[in-house]
Amino acid sequence: MLDLRYNGGGLVSVSQHLASLIGGTPLVGKVFVQFTHSDKQTSRNTAYNFEAKPAALALSRLVVIATRGSASAARR
């Protein structure tokens, strides 16, 4: 169970780390998130992949608790 209530957001690198721990080996190397900008900003396009983590859980099921106040990782 992942409780994101009252989470005000955070760093993409932290959400990438957490997602890699949750997803485990089956997801290593796959795209976690991809930022695509307008034609004028293509140099800022970035992709973050799931990473190998020694303590990964490789969960097959996850329950997430969130509220309207829960924010995503929106800063790098």
Residue, then its C-alpha position, 0 to 999 in steps of 0.5 A: m500500500l502506498d499512501l500519497r495523501y498530503n503529498g505536495g509533490g517532489l523530485v522526478s528522481v525520487s519518484q523514479h527511485l520509488a517506482s523502481l523499488i516497487g516494480g523491480t526487475p521486470l521493469v528495469g530499462k523500460v521508460f518510467v516517464q518521458f517529457t516531450h516539449s514543443d518543437k522549439q524546446t526539443s533539446r529539453n526532451t528527457a526520458y527516465n527509465f526504471e532502474a535496477k535496485p537491489a532491494a526491489l519488491a517486484l510487486s504484482r499488485l499495489v494499492v495507492i491512497a490519494t486525495r485531491g491534494s496529492a501532487s505528482a513529481a513535477r520537478r527534476 
